[in-house]
């Protein structure tokens, strides 16, 4: 009986040990991708900040509110751009951003532009109207390749099919902290933003409105790209943390099973010695 129990414990130790090897390997892979993703975020942020300030400067000159991208209108349809991961095993990364978008969709006529396999699967199961879907783009996506997404959003807004566009992404705070976030892309509200640095007298040709309208697609593309980059680095950080925790838990389980095995083995030895002593006494 004790021998059978010991064999069962040994099988469990071996199984958990195999799991530990997998989670440890996934932790190392996530750490490598996290480092590269952080470098990409650091390279991109200066570009976005400059683009944002340029848009704010032009907006200060275009105060008549005649741009189609800044004019407020009745919200009949909302486009949610939801960015999730292509894989699981990342703790609450995917669930948190999907819950955030789902909560905001209550009471709205929503259309979805899904980025990431998990976002696509989530909205397909719930029969949401998906205007476009992109999978496997987070790791190698370039800003030029994001142009298609930006142009899609702008085209839907200009045609009147949507009246606002909101992007849902996971902001990277630190390797241990990621925050589900949302940002309204359209209509734009930049009039309250004060441009940084020294203002220079600029003449816009043919007009500030025309320059502003021509920059909006680039701005939308850059913002979406930044959200995808932030989400990807957050995903890797969340996965590394989850796999580190899983590895630690598996090691604790192995330690507990090893303790059970040692106790079972000691019990078997004790029982065998007791039987030998009892047999010797009977013969004597």
N, C-alpha and C positions, 0 to 999 in steps of 0.2 A: 504493500500500500504506500509506504513511505517512498519506495523506489519510483513508483509511478508518479507520485507528486513531485519528486525531484526532477524527473524527466520533463514534466510539464513546465516547471519553473525555468529550466534550462532553455526550453524552446522559446518561452516568452522573453528571456534575456537576449537570446539571439535575434528575435524579431525586433525588439525595441532597439538593439544595437544597430541593426540595418537601417531602421528609421532615423537614428541619430546621424548616421553617415550621410543620409540624403539631406536632412535639414541643415547639417553643417556645410555641405557642399552648396546648397541654395543660399545660405547666409554669405558665403564667400563670393558667390556670383553677384548677389545683390550689392555687396559692398563695392565690388569692382565697378558695376554699372552706376552706383550712386556717385562715386568719385567723378566719373566721366560726365554724368548728368549735371553735377554741381558746376563743373567747369563750363558747360554749355550755358547754364543759367547766368553765370558771371559774365560770359562773353556777350550775351544778348541784352542784359539789363541796360547798359549805356545807350544802346541803339533805341530801345523803347522809350527811355527817359527823354532822349533828344527829340524823338518823333512826337511824344506827348507835349513837350514844351512848344514845339513848332506849331502843332495844332492849336494850342492855347493862344499863342501869339496871333495867329490868323483869325481866331475866333473873336479876339478883342476888336479887330477891325471890321468884323462882320456882325454888327449888333442889331441889324434890322430884323433878324430872325426869319429871313426868307429862304434859308437853305432847307431843302427837303429832309435833310438829316437831323436838323435841330427842331423843326416845327412839331409842336405837340398836337396829337390827334387822339380821337377816341380809340381806346384799346379794344379791338374786336378779336384779334388773334395774336398769340404770343409764340415766338420761336425760342425754344430752350436748346442751347448748345451744351450738351452734357458730355463731360470728359471723364471717362473711367478707364480702368486698365484692361489689358488683353488677357491677363492671367489672374488667378486667385492666389490663395496662400499669402495674403498681405494684410492680415488682421482685419480691421474694420474699414480699410481704405475705400473699397468699392461700395460697400453698404452705406457708409456715411454720406458720400456725395450723392448717391442715388436717392436716399431718404430726403436729403435737402431739396433736391429738384422736385421730388414727388410732393413734398409738403407745399412748395410754392405753386404747384400746378392746380391745387384745389380751387375750384370756382373759376378757372380760366379755360378758354379755348386754346389748347396747347398743340403745337407741332414740335417735333423733335428732330434735331440734327445730332446724331449719336456718334461719338468718337470713342473707340475702344470696344473690344468684343463684349465685355461685360455690360456696357451700356446698350449695345445693340440687342443682346439677348434679353435684357430686362424689359425693354420697351416692346419688343416683338411679342413677348409673352402676355403683355397687357394691352395689346392691340392699339397702341398709340400710332397716330399718323407720323411716319418717319420720312422726312423730306430728303435726307441723305444719310449715309452711314460710311464710316471710315474705320478700318480695323488694321492693327499692326503698324500704326504710323508713329507711335510715340518715341521710339528709340532713334530712328534714323531720319525723321522728318526734317526737312529744311524749310526756311521761311519762304522760298520761292514755291515749294510744293504746297504751301498753305494758301497760296493765292486762290486756288479753286474754291476752298472753303469760304474765304472772305468774299469772293465775287458772288457765290451762291447766296450768302446772307444779304448782301447789298441788293441783289436782283430781287429777292423776295420782298424786301422792304420797299423798294422803289415801285414795284408792281402793285403794292397794296395788299398782297397776300398775307402779310404780317404787319402789325403796327408797333411791335417792339421786339427786340432781340436781347436775350440774357444768356451769358455764358456761365456755366457752373464748372468749377475746377477746384482742385485741392492745392492750397497755397503751402509752400515749403517755408517753415519757420526755422526748424533745426532738425537734425537727424532723429530727434526724439519727439518732435511736435510737428504735426501737419494739420491744417485747418480747412475744412470744406468752406468754399467761398463762392460768391456770385458777383457778377459785374454786368451792369446794363450797357450793352454796346450801342443800341439804337432805341430811341432817338438820343443823339449826343447832347451832353450838357457840360460845356467847357467854359461858359461865360464867367463862372465864378472862380475859375482857376487863374491865379496870378502867375504870369510867366516869370521864370527865374532869370537871374543875371541882368545884364545891362541891356535895356531896350534900345534898339536902333531904328531909325526912320526907314521904313520899308515901303516901296511902291509895288503894288500887286497888279499884275497885268493878266487878263483884262479887268479883273475886279477881285476884291477879297473873297466874295462869295464863290466865284468860279474856282479860285485857287483852293479854297476850303473844300468844295465839293470834289475836286479832283484828288485831294489828299485822303478823303475819307476811306475809300477802298483799301489803300495802303495801311491806314491806321487800324482798320478792322482786322486786316490780315495779320498785322504785327501783334495786335492784342490777343488774337486767337492763338497765334504761334507761342506767345509768351505763356498763355494759360496751359497749353499742351506741355510745354517744357517744364513749367512748375509742377504740373500734375505727375509727369513721369518721374521727376526726381523725388517727389513725395511718395510715389508708389514704391520706388526702390528702398527708400528709407523705412517705410512701413513694413515691407517684406523682410528686410534685414532684421528689424526689431522682432517681428513675428517668428522668424526662423531661429533667432538667437534664444528667444523664450522657449520655443519648442525643443531646441537642443538641450537647454538647461532642464526642462521638465522631463525629457526622456532620460537624461543622466540620473536625475533623482529617482525615477522609476526603476532604472537598472540597479541603483544602490539599494533600493527597498527590496527588489526581487533577489538580489545577491544575499541580503540579510536573511530573507525567508529560506533561501537555498541552504545557507550555512546552518540555520536552525534545524531544517529538515534532515540534513546530513548528520548533525550532531545527535538528533533524536534517533536516527537509524543506528548509529554507532552504539548509543546508550542501550537501545533495545537489544542489539546483538550481544553486547557484553552481559546484559542481564540474563539473556537466554543461556549463554555459556556457563555463567555462574550457577544458574538454577540447575542446569544439566549436570554439572560437576557435583553439586550437592546431592542430587538424586542418586548418582552413581556411588557416592561415598556412603 
